Structures are given as structure tokens and as C-alpha cells.
Amino acid sequence: MAQLSGAEIAALVRQLLSPALAAVLDEQQDVDFAFSWRDRRPLRGSAFTQKGETALALRMIPTRIRASRSSVSHPWPGGWRTCREGSAS
């Protein structure tokens, strides 16, 4: 897979950003944004300057979230456990 150059990434980022967000990137060298890919998939992006070049990080946001037993919180009281900092148990 070919790598994009900093100039190619900068051109891509400019196509994704509104003029107002492009101005934020120019001033602060960092901007977060969201857009829809092909009007189907929501994406979140972060454009920033790294080592003098424009960089881009993208995340596809799921449209559905699957429930799993491990992600269900226990009801209060008695369901929450207090952990010391750095402790996983």
C-alpha cells in the first residue's frame, strides 16, 4: 500500500473541512471534526500538524452498538466496586 505524502494529506484534509474549520487548523494546528462517508457511515476525524506536516486520524463510528454481558453495569447499591488507582480488580 502506498503512503500519502504530507502534501497529499493536507489536500485531502482541506477537502473535508469547512472554511471555518480550515481556519482553526491553520491557527491552532489541530482540529477535530465529523462527516458522513457516502451518506452512510459517520466518521470522526482529527487533523493536526506533526513534524511540520499535516496528519490525519479517522475513526468510523458504528451505527449500531451490540450489547454484551461484560459491558452491562451492575445496579447500585452494591454493584459498583471501588478500586485503588492502578488496580484492575
MMTF fields as JSON, N, C-alpha, C and O atoms, coordinates in Angstrom:
{
  "mmtfVersion": "1.0.0",
  "mmtfProducer": "UNKNOWN",
  "numBonds": 355,
  "numAtoms": 356,
  "numGroups": 89,
  "numChains": 1,
  "numModels": 1,
  "chainsPerModel": [1],
  "groupsPerChain": [89],
  "chainIdList": ["A"],
  "bondAtomList": [4, 2, 8, 6, 12, 10, 16, 14, 20, 18, 24, 22, 28, 26, 32, 30, 36, 34, 40, 38, 44, 42, 48, 46, 52, 50, 56, 54, 60, 58, 64, 62, 68, 66, 72, 70, 76, 74, 80, 78, 84, 82, 88, 86, 92, 90, 96, 94, 100, 98, 104, 102, 108, 106, 112, 110, 116, 114, 120, 118, 124, 122, 128, 126, 132, 130, 136, 134, 140, 138, 144, 142, 148, 146, 152, 150, 156, 154, 160, 158, 164, 162, 168, 166, 172, 170, 176, 174, 180, 178, 184, 182, 188, 186, 192, 190, 196, 194, 200, 198, 204, 202, 208, 206, 212, 210, 216, 214, 220, 218, 224, 222, 228, 226, 232, 230, 236, 234, 240, 238, 244, 242, 248, 246, 252, 250, 256, 254, 260, 258, 264, 262, 268, 266, 272, 270, 276, 274, 280, 278, 284, 282, 288, 286, 292, 290, 296, 294, 300, 298, 304, 302, 308, 306, 312, 310, 316, 314, 320, 318, 324, 322, 328, 326, 332, 330, 336, 334, 340, 338, 344, 342, 348, 346, 352, 350],
  "bondOrderList": [1, 1, 1, 1, 1, 1, 1, 1, 1, 1, 1, 1, 1, 1, 1, 1, 1, 1, 1, 1, 1, 1, 1, 1, 1, 1, 1, 1, 1, 1, 1, 1, 1, 1, 1, 1, 1, 1, 1, 1, 1, 1, 1, 1, 1, 1, 1, 1, 1, 1, 1, 1, 1, 1, 1, 1, 1, 1, 1, 1, 1, 1, 1, 1, 1, 1, 1, 1, 1, 1, 1, 1, 1, 1, 1, 1, 1, 1, 1, 1, 1, 1, 1, 1, 1, 1, 1, 1],
  "groupList": [{"groupName": "MET", "atomNameList": ["N", "CA", "C", "O"], "elementList": ["N", "C", "C", "O"], "formalChargeList": [0, 0, 0, 0], "bondAtomList": [1, 0, 2, 1, 3, 2], "bondOrderList": [1, 1, 2], "singleLetterCode": "M", "chemCompType": "L-PEPTIDE LINKING"}, {"groupName": "ALA", "atomNameList": ["N", "CA", "C", "O"], "elementList": ["N", "C", "C", "O"], "formalChargeList": [0, 0, 0, 0], "bondAtomList": [1, 0, 2, 1, 3, 2], "bondOrderList": [1, 1, 2], "singleLetterCode": "A", "chemCompType": "L-PEPTIDE LINKING"}, {"groupName": "GLN", "atomNameList": ["N", "CA", "C", "O"], "elementList": ["N", "C", "C", "O"], "formalChargeList": [0, 0, 0, 0], "bondAtomList": [1, 0, 2, 1, 3, 2], "bondOrderList": [1, 1, 2], "singleLetterCode": "Q", "chemCompType": "L-PEPTIDE LINKING"}, {"groupName": "LEU", "atomNameList": ["N", "CA", "C", "O"], "elementList": ["N", "C", "C", "O"], "formalChargeList": [0, 0, 0, 0], "bondAtomList": [1, 0, 2, 1, 3, 2], "bondOrderList": [1, 1, 2], "singleLetterCode": "L", "chemCompType": "L-PEPTIDE LINKING"}, {"groupName": "SER", "atomNameList": ["N", "CA", "C", "O"], "elementList": ["N", "C", "C", "O"], "formalChargeList": [0, 0, 0, 0], "bondAtomList": [1, 0, 2, 1, 3, 2], "bondOrderList": [1, 1, 2], "singleLetterCode": "S", "chemCompType": "L-PEPTIDE LINKING"}, {"groupName": "GLY", "atomNameList": ["N", "CA", "C", "O"], "elementList": ["N", "C", "C", "O"], "formalChargeList": [0, 0, 0, 0], "bondAtomList": [1, 0, 2, 1, 3, 2], "bondOrderList": [1, 1, 2], "singleLetterCode": "G", "chemCompType": "PEPTIDE LINKING"}, {"groupName": "GLU", "atomNameList": ["N", "CA", "C", "O"], "elementList": ["N", "C", "C", "O"], "formalChargeList": [0, 0, 0, 0], "bondAtomList": [1, 0, 2, 1, 3, 2], "bondOrderList": [1, 1, 2], "singleLetterCode": "E", "chemCompType": "L-PEPTIDE LINKING"}, {"groupName": "ILE", "atomNameList": ["N", "CA", "C", "O"], "elementList": ["N", "C", "C", "O"], "formalChargeList": [0, 0, 0, 0], "bondAtomList": [1, 0, 2, 1, 3, 2], "bondOrderList": [1, 1, 2], "singleLetterCode": "I", "chemCompType": "L-PEPTIDE LINKING"}, {"groupName": "VAL", "atomNameList": ["N", "CA", "C", "O"], "elementList": ["N", "C", "C", "O"], "formalChargeList": [0, 0, 0, 0], "bondAtomList": [1, 0, 2, 1, 3, 2], "bondOrderList": [1, 1, 2], "singleLetterCode": "V", "chemCompType": "L-PEPTIDE LINKING"}, {"groupName": "ARG", "atomNameList": ["N", "CA", "C", "O"], "elementList": ["N", "C", "C", "O"], "formalChargeList": [0, 0, 0, 0], "bondAtomList": [1, 0, 2, 1, 3, 2], "bondOrderList": [1, 1, 2], "singleLetterCode": "R", "chemCompType": "L-PEPTIDE LINKING"}, {"groupName": "PRO", "atomNameList": ["N", "CA", "C", "O"], "elementList": ["N", "C", "C", "O"], "formalChargeList": [0, 0, 0, 0], "bondAtomList": [1, 0, 2, 1, 3, 2], "bondOrderList": [1, 1, 2], "singleLetterCode": "P", "chemCompType": "L-PEPTIDE LINKING"}, {"groupName": "ASP", "atomNameList": ["N", "CA", "C", "O"], "elementList": ["N", "C", "C", "O"], "formalChargeList": [0, 0, 0, 0], "bondAtomList": [1, 0, 2, 1, 3, 2], "bondOrderList": [1, 1, 2], "singleLetterCode": "D", "chemCompType": "L-PEPTIDE LINKING"}, {"groupName": "PHE", "atomNameList": ["N", "CA", "C", "O"], "elementList": ["N", "C", "C", "O"], "formalChargeList": [0, 0, 0, 0], "bondAtomList": [1, 0, 2, 1, 3, 2], "bondOrderList": [1, 1, 2], "singleLetterCode": "F", "chemCompType": "L-PEPTIDE LINKING"}, {"groupName": "TRP", "atomNameList": ["N", "CA", "C", "O"], "elementList": ["N", "C", "C", "O"], "formalChargeList": [0, 0, 0, 0], "bondAtomList": [1, 0, 2, 1, 3, 2], "bondOrderList": [1, 1, 2], "singleLetterCode": "W", "chemCompType": "L-PEPTIDE LINKING"}, {"groupName": "THR", "atomNameList": ["N", "CA", "C", "O"], "elementList": ["N", "C", "C", "O"], "formalChargeList": [0, 0, 0, 0], "bondAtomList": [1, 0, 2, 1, 3, 2], "bondOrderList": [1, 1, 2], "singleLetterCode": "T", "chemCompType": "L-PEPTIDE LINKING"}, {"groupName": "LYS", "atomNameList": ["N", "CA", "C", "O"], "elementList": ["N", "C", "C", "O"], "formalChargeList": [0, 0, 0, 0], "bondAtomList": [1, 0, 2, 1, 3, 2], "bondOrderList": [1, 1, 2], "singleLetterCode": "K", "chemCompType": "L-PEPTIDE LINKING"}, {"groupName": "HIS", "atomNameList": ["N", "CA", "C", "O"], "elementList": ["N", "C", "C", "O"], "formalChargeList": [0, 0, 0, 0], "bondAtomList": [1, 0, 2, 1, 3, 2], "bondOrderList": [1, 1, 2], "singleLetterCode": "H", "chemCompType": "L-PEPTIDE LINKING"}, {"groupName": "CYS", "atomNameList": ["N", "CA", "C", "O"], "elementList": ["N", "C", "C", "O"], "formalChargeList": [0, 0, 0, 0], "bondAtomList": [1, 0, 2, 1, 3, 2], "bondOrderList": [1, 1, 2], "singleLetterCode": "C", "chemCompType": "L-PEPTIDE LINKING"}],
  "groupTypeList": [0, 1, 2, 3, 4, 5, 1, 6, 7, 1, 1, 3, 8, 9, 2, 3, 3, 4, 10, 1, 3, 1, 1, 8, 3, 11, 6, 2, 2, 11, 8, 11, 12, 1, 12, 4, 13, 9, 11, 9, 9, 10, 3, 9, 5, 4, 1, 12, 14, 2, 15, 5, 6, 14, 1, 3, 1, 3, 9, 0, 7, 10, 14, 9, 7, 9, 1, 4, 9, 4, 4, 8, 4, 16, 10, 13, 10, 5, 5, 13, 9, 14, 17, 9, 6, 5, 4, 1, 4],
  "groupIdList": [1, 2, 3, 4, 5, 6, 7, 8, 9, 10, 11, 12, 13, 14, 15, 16, 17, 18, 19, 20, 21, 22, 23, 24, 25, 26, 27, 28, 29, 30, 31, 32, 33, 34, 35, 36, 37, 38, 39, 40, 41, 42, 43, 44, 45, 46, 47, 48, 49, 50, 51, 52, 53, 54, 55, 56, 57, 58, 59, 60, 61, 62, 63, 64, 65, 66, 67, 68, 69, 70, 71, 72, 73, 74, 75, 76, 77, 78, 79, 80, 81, 82, 83, 84, 85, 86, 87, 88, 89],
  "secStructList": [7, 7, 7, 7, 7, 2, 2, 2, 2, 2, 2, 2, 2, 2, 2, 2, 1, 7, 2, 2, 2, 2, 2, 2, 2, 2, 2, 2, 1, 3, 3, 3, 3, 3, 3, 3, 3, 6, 6, 6, 3, 3, 3, 3, 3, 3, 3, 3, 3, 3, 6, 6, 3, 3, 3, 3, 3, 3, 3, 3, 7, 7, 1, 1, 7, 7, 7, 7, 4, 4, 4, 7, 7, 7, 7, 6, 6, 6, 1, 7, 7, 7, 7, 7, 6, 6, 7, 7, 7],
  "xCoordList": [0.847, 0.0, 0.895, 1.832, 0.602, 1.398, 1.057, -0.101, 2.072, 1.87, 1.55, 2.054, 0.709, 0.433, 1.489, 1.952, 1.863, 2.804, 2.047, 0.817, 2.79, 2.168, 1.344, 0.279, 1.822, 1.084, -0.218, -1.24, -0.175, -1.398, -2.414, -3.616, -1.925, -2.824, -3.41, -4.601, -2.591, -3.081, -4.17, -5.168, -4.003, -5.019, -6.299, -7.392, -6.183, -7.356, -8.089, -9.315, -7.332, -7.934, -8.7, -9.805, -8.142, -8.803, -10.122, -11.042, -10.229, -11.492, -12.547, -13.743, -12.112, -13.034, -13.514, -14.616, -12.696, -13.0, -13.781, -13.599, -14.647, -15.303, -14.256, -13.211, -14.515, -13.564, -13.301, -12.176, -14.336, -14.159, -13.23, -12.361, -13.41, -12.545, -11.13, -10.168, -10.992, -9.669, -8.923, -7.713, -9.647, -9.032, -8.567, -7.515, -9.357, -8.954, -7.675, -6.756, -7.613, -6.406, -5.199, -4.112, -5.386, -4.286, -3.793, -2.589, -4.73, -4.377, -3.84, -2.846, -4.494, -4.171, -3.381, -2.922, -3.223, -2.53, -3.156, -2.489, -4.464, -5.188, -6.678, -7.125, -7.456, -8.897, -9.57, -9.1, -10.67, -11.494, -12.758, -13.286, -13.249, -14.43, -15.13, -14.601, -16.315, -17.091, -17.682, -17.951, -17.88, -18.524, -19.11, -18.843, -19.899, -20.534, -19.893, -19.757, -19.501, -18.891, -19.976, -20.678, -20.102, -21.113, -22.521, -23.372, -22.758, -24.052, -24.534, -25.734, -23.602, -23.985, -23.26, -23.871, -21.986, -21.182, -20.639, -19.926, -20.958, -20.389, -18.931, -18.559, -18.126, -16.706, -16.336, -16.89, -15.396, -14.813, -13.369, -12.692, -12.917, -11.562, -10.821, -11.416, -9.523, -8.642, -7.506, -6.753, -7.388, -6.288, -5.358, -5.804, -4.061, -3.096, -1.763, -1.529, -0.908, 0.426, 1.401, 1.442, 2.185, 3.166, 4.462, 4.484, 5.517, 6.828, 6.749, 7.406, 5.934, 5.818, 4.933, 4.815, 4.303, 3.431, 2.019, 1.823, 1.042, -0.338, -0.549, -0.139, -1.187, -1.513, -3.011, -3.672, -3.541, -4.985, -5.249, -4.662, -6.138, -6.603, -8.115, -8.813, -8.625, -10.058, -10.561, -9.858, -11.796, -12.462, -13.852, -14.586, -14.223, -15.572, -16.437, -16.106, -17.533, -18.43, -19.465, -20.096, -19.653, -20.643, -22.056, -22.389, -22.869, -24.256, -25.14, -26.228, -24.663, -25.357, -24.334, -23.19, -24.758, -23.871, -24.438, -25.574, -23.63, -24.069, -23.907, -22.899, -24.881, -24.793, -24.073, -24.263, -23.264, -22.61, -22.727, -22.849, -22.691, -22.814, -21.713, -21.947, -20.514, -19.383, -19.498, -18.826, -20.354, -20.47, -21.634, -21.837, -22.409, -23.567, -23.095, -22.4, -23.48, -23.1, -24.056, -25.239, -23.536, -24.37, -25.137, -24.598, -26.376, -27.157, -26.609, -26.013, -26.809, -26.422, -27.514, -28.651, -27.373, -26.12, -25.499, -26.171, -24.259, -23.559, -22.972, -22.156, -23.369, -22.874, -21.558, -20.813, -21.259, -20.028, -18.939, -19.181, -17.754, -16.622, -15.633, -15.41, -15.048, -14.041, -12.67, -12.323, -11.9, -10.561, -9.52, -9.736, -8.397, -7.297, -6.765, -6.903, -6.171, -5.586, -4.548, -3.657, -4.672, -3.736, -4.137, -3.483, -5.197, -5.644, -6.696, -7.581, -6.598, -7.571, -8.662, -9.595, -8.575, -9.58, -10.505, -11.413],
  "yCoordList": [-1.172, 0.0, 1.239, 1.34, 2.157, 3.382, 4.361, 4.491, 5.04, 6.072, 7.39, 7.686, 8.173, 9.524, 10.468, 10.292, 11.452, 12.466, 13.463, 13.493, 14.269, 15.313, 16.269, 16.709, 16.601, 17.497, 16.854, 17.528, 15.542, 14.847, 14.765, 14.911, 14.53, 14.503, 15.886, 16.013, 16.92, 18.295, 18.614, 19.242, 18.201, 18.445, 17.691, 18.227, 16.462, 15.671, 16.321, 16.434, 16.747, 17.391, 18.647, 18.88, 19.448, 20.687, 20.388, 21.204, 19.236, 18.862, 18.463, 18.611, 17.96, 17.513, 18.636, 18.567, 19.671, 20.734, 21.88, 22.22, 22.457, 23.709, 24.826, 24.637, 25.979, 27.091, 27.491, 27.839, 27.439, 27.808, 26.82, 27.231, 25.519, 24.525, 24.56, 24.297, 24.879, 25.035, 26.186, 26.105, 27.257, 28.383, 27.974, 28.417, 27.123, 26.617, 25.795, 25.941, 24.934, 24.136, 25.034, 24.781, 26.073, 26.995, 27.704, 27.874, 28.113, 28.874, 27.988, 28.327, 26.856, 26.037, 24.773, 24.07, 24.485, 23.296, 21.998, 20.967, 22.064, 20.887, 21.186, 22.255, 20.251, 20.432, 19.065, 18.145, 18.94, 17.735, 18.022, 19.133, 17.02, 17.219, 15.886, 14.83, 15.944, 14.748, 14.93, 16.05, 13.815, 13.866, 12.5, 11.524, 12.437, 11.202, 10.732, 11.506, 9.465, 8.9, 8.26, 7.353, 8.737, 8.247, 8.294, 7.472, 9.258, 9.45, 8.209, 8.041, 7.343, 6.121, 5.918, 5.488, 6.21, 5.899, 7.162, 7.924, 7.407, 8.564, 8.32, 7.238, 9.339, 9.276, 10.488, 11.574, 10.29, 11.395, 11.503, 10.502, 12.73, 12.956, 13.931, 14.761, 13.813, 14.745, 15.06, 14.17, 16.319, 16.77, 17.597, 18.407, 17.385, 18.073, 18.171, 17.498, 19.017, 19.176, 18.37, 18.496, 17.54, 16.711, 16.747, 16.395, 17.164, 17.287, 18.161, 17.89, 19.216, 20.171, 19.726, 20.445, 18.555, 18.023, 17.864, 17.707, 17.905, 17.652, 16.152, 15.362, 15.774, 14.374, 14.261, 15.246, 13.069, 12.851, 11.513, 10.498, 11.516, 10.281, 10.216, 11.2, 9.069, 8.889, 7.683, 6.683, 7.792, 6.68, 6.529, 7.51, 5.321, 5.061, 4.797, 3.95, 5.519, 5.394, 4.321, 4.388, 3.339, 2.299, 2.876, 3.765, 2.361, 2.816, 2.022, 2.465, 0.839, 0.029, -0.438, -0.738, -0.496, -0.955, -2.253, -2.298, -3.308, -4.598, -4.611, -4.14, -5.14, -5.281, -6.578, -7.59, -6.544, -7.762, -7.816, -6.785, -8.992, -9.121, -8.384, -7.829, -8.372, -7.754, -6.232, -5.585, -5.645, -4.196, -3.684, -2.474, -4.597, -4.195, -3.863, -4.657, -2.684, -2.265, -2.865, -3.064, -3.145, -3.642, -2.485, -1.385, -2.707, -1.63, -1.263, -2.094, -0.05, 0.454, 0.079, 0.058, -0.216, -0.266, -1.657, -2.643, -1.718, -2.985, -3.494, -4.416, -2.914, -3.382, -2.75, -3.328, -1.573, -0.875, -1.243, -1.324, -1.465, -1.772, -0.622, -0.03, -0.321, 0.731, 0.092, -0.851, 0.609, 0.077, 1.134, 2.33, 0.669, 1.581, 1.993, 1.249, 3.151, 3.625, 2.63, 2.233, 2.226, 1.287, -0.165, -1.066, -0.399, -1.757, -2.157, -1.367, -3.357, -3.838, -4.681, -5.094, -4.946, -5.786, -4.992, -5.558],
  "zCoordList": [0.0, 0.0, 0.0, 0.792, -0.876, -0.989, 0.129, 0.524, 0.629, 1.641, 0.96, -0.124, 1.609, 1.131, 1.689, 2.816, 0.916, 1.395, 2.27, 2.272, 3.005, 3.814, 2.976, 3.408, 1.779, 0.89, 0.409, 0.282, 0.141, -0.284, 0.847, 0.625, 2.062, 3.224, 3.459, 3.744, 3.344, 3.531, 2.512, 2.864, 1.268, 0.236, 0.558, 0.377, 1.031, 1.418, 2.577, 2.562, 3.582, 4.754, 4.337, 4.827, 3.454, 3.009, 2.31, 2.357, 1.664, 1.025, 2.056, 1.807, 3.209, 4.248, 5.154, 5.7, 5.317, 6.283, 5.652, 4.483, 6.458, 6.066, 6.147, 6.77, 5.534, 5.658, 7.111, 7.471, 7.937, 9.35, 10.061, 10.83, 9.807, 10.445, 9.871, 10.592, 8.594, 7.997, 8.673, 8.889, 9.006, 9.703, 11.101, 11.563, 11.777, 13.095, 12.964, 13.771, 11.953, 11.73, 11.471, 11.991, 10.675, 10.386, 11.649, 11.844, 12.501, 13.707, 14.824, 15.467, 15.056, 16.222, 15.879, 16.779, 14.605, 14.116, 14.599, 14.692, 14.909, 15.39, 15.28, 15.695, 14.722, 14.653, 14.626, 13.956, 15.357, 15.353, 14.569, 14.62, 13.84, 13.005, 12.78, 13.127, 12.199, 11.869, 10.484, 10.049, 9.798, 8.486, 8.175, 8.876, 7.134, 6.715, 5.415, 4.468, 5.374, 4.178, 3.33, 3.777, 2.111, 1.171, 1.763, 1.424, 2.643, 3.298, 4.041, 4.262, 4.423, 5.123, 6.431, 7.409, 6.479, 7.647, 8.293, 7.639, 9.567, 10.245, 10.615, 11.07, 10.412, 10.773, 11.608, 11.432, 12.517, 13.274, 12.828, 12.595, 12.716, 12.263, 13.144, 13.831, 13.108, 13.783, 12.82, 12.424, 12.451, 11.596, 12.468, 13.281, 12.289, 13.139, 12.41, 11.407, 12.935, 12.382, 13.225, 14.449, 12.548, 13.236, 12.438, 11.259, 13.074, 12.419, 11.175, 10.17, 11.253, 10.155, 9.01, 8.018, 9.113, 8.062, 8.601, 9.806, 7.717, 8.119, 8.279, 7.429, 9.366, 9.641, 9.859, 10.189, 9.676, 9.774, 10.432, 10.057, 11.422, 12.061, 11.872, 12.119, 11.436, 11.207, 11.987, 12.13, 12.494, 13.169, 12.591, 12.479, 12.223, 11.766, 12.998, 13.828, 13.108, 14.25, 13.923, 12.868, 14.792, 14.499, 14.483, 15.267, 13.588, 13.525, 14.476, 14.843, 14.874, 15.87, 16.889, 16.547, 18.139, 19.197, 19.751, 20.223, 19.688, 20.21, 21.717, 22.243, 22.401, 23.85, 24.175, 23.5, 25.189, 25.663, 27.171, 27.832, 27.698, 29.138, 29.874, 30.948, 29.309, 30.003, 30.041, 30.844, 29.171, 29.161, 30.001, 30.099, 30.614, 31.415, 32.822, 33.456, 33.306, 34.651, 35.677, 35.4, 36.844, 37.928, 38.546, 38.662, 38.942, 39.559, 40.931, 41.617, 41.311, 42.626, 43.604, 43.132, 44.858, 45.58, 45.534, 45.229, 45.828, 45.934, 44.633, 44.646, 43.508, 42.227, 41.824, 41.034, 42.352, 41.994, 42.966, 44.17, 42.467, 43.312, 43.247, 42.192, 44.387, 44.441, 44.274, 44.985, 43.334, 43.086, 43.414, 43.214, 43.918, 44.109, 42.742, 41.771, 42.665, 41.406, 40.924, 41.674, 39.65, 39.06, 39.259, 38.734, 40.007, 40.273, 39.242, 38.913, 38.745, 37.758, 38.401, 37.712, 39.694, 40.327, 41.213, 41.822]
}
